[in-house]
Amino acid sequence: MSKQQHQQALSPEKYIRTRARALPIGTCYINSNWLDSGSAIVFVSRRHINAHVTYAAYNVDLYCLGMKESIWAFNQDPLDFKNFMEQQQKENPQGLHLIKASYGLVHNIIYGAIEYAGEFGFLPHKSFETSRYILEEDDDHVKLIELTFGFNGKPLYISSPEQPAEGNRVLAQLEKNPGRGKYEYITEADAPEFFENADKMEQEAANYHDPEVKLGIIKEFIARAESTAESLFEKTDKLVEMVEITDAVFYEYIVNEAELNKAFETIKELFDFRITDEPFSDEMLLWKNPATADLPEIRRQAEKLLFMLKEVRVTDGLRQSKEMMDKYPGFPVFIYLNMKFLEQKEGIEKQLAKLEKYILQYPDYLPLAYLYAVSALLNNPENTSEQIDESLHLKNFYPERKAFCKEEALLYVYLLSINYGSSGEFALNEALIMYFGNNFPGILPESQILTVKLVKIPFVLDWCKKWMEEQDQSTDK
């Protein structure tokens, strides 16, 4: 029996237990609010040689119970995996927002939560007996990341009315270990008020506007922002801390509520349309071509390439998008996707000459027009002080349309955020993030949100230095 035939003869569960760790790790996902919510929904995938995907999903409680449950799926078509991931966000009533994460981070979250829960006598759910083999072995080969578990130094159990038996069992165990008064217990209904009160207590303790506290925060920010000892991007926890302290300085000391409200109204007016769930609109797929019998295949190939973009499979994506450009000349959606792969490889600012050529061929094709505008802004930052041309605003580009697909909306956000960030209109960028979080949760990729946050750091640093100079001058007087 050949090796391939032997693998096919194995049951999916046996294959996962014996061979899954030999497959390369693919993309990992986690809910974006895992740090604040204390609940992590983690997806870890592994790629087969035929591009199919084997993956597991883990429901992890960081506050108390550790590994609550897991599921796995074997040898899935990549488009089926993509559809499954999108469905997770649609079906979640809270608007589950999944973001890409490094394997090292999710590994540390899973095993750190299991270890913390084990201190109080809680074992991983029995489903973990198989799904653990989609993870790497928990040994020194995976770099340790320092994470905090529990809530304010104690295990916190949040009970669900749908699981009364679990509640009785968990509370009985917590009474034994760590013992009465050494753990917190709330219901799901109590949770919003509980966390709101905790935030208020934290803010009151911080007292941001006490002169000594303000001086300390600004000094700490300057020290962190100017540190060149290590790259922020190499340490996820340091990057998160930098974003948090930047936001604290910006919101507490730089921007006021009136400015934010005005910015929010501006963004609200710009997005006076619906955003549909479909990845591509007919306008993106067809441009000026009449409807064709090939449209279902064109859509399938475009969605496949979009999935590869999200997986950052640049080499395969460049090759396959070029094949589609040759197969479907006159359908610029494949030129657009090819340019997006080039952006991942080299940066969009280096594609200006190519984009100029394509703009002449397809002068009113929105995706290419937006990429060209972004590339032009990055190549000529002095032009970013000017407002975006009215014709480029999405509702003006297609004035007859009342709805746009996700990819069109994301391209619009991309253009706006680059312009606002380069021209120093950071209140508008923050309002952009808040507006989408409130009205279209889960649409903005975490990478796009992070870019908006990071672009703000040099501006906040300049403000802090000037503030420190003013303090020094006033002290000298």
Secondary structure by P-SEA (a helix, b strand, c coil): ccaaaaaaaccaaaaaacccccccccccccccccccccccbbbbbbbccccbbbbccccccccccccccccccccccaaaaaaaaaaaaaaccccbbbbbbcaaaaaaaaaaaaaaaaaacccccccccccccccccccccbbbbbbbcccccbbbbbbbcccaaaaaaaaaaaaaaccccccccccccaaaaaaaaaaaaaaaaaccccaaaaaaaaaaaaaaaacccccccccaaaaaaaaaaaaaaaaaccccaaaaaaaaaaaaaaaccccccccccccccccccccccaaaaaaaaaaaaaaaaaacccaaaaaaaaaaaaaccccaaaaaaaaaaaaaccccccaaaaaaaaaaacccccaaaaaaaaaaaaaccccccccccccccccccccccccccaaaaaaaaaaaaaaaaaacaaaaaaaaaaaaaacccccccaaaaaaaaaaaaaaaaaaaaaaaaaaaaaaac
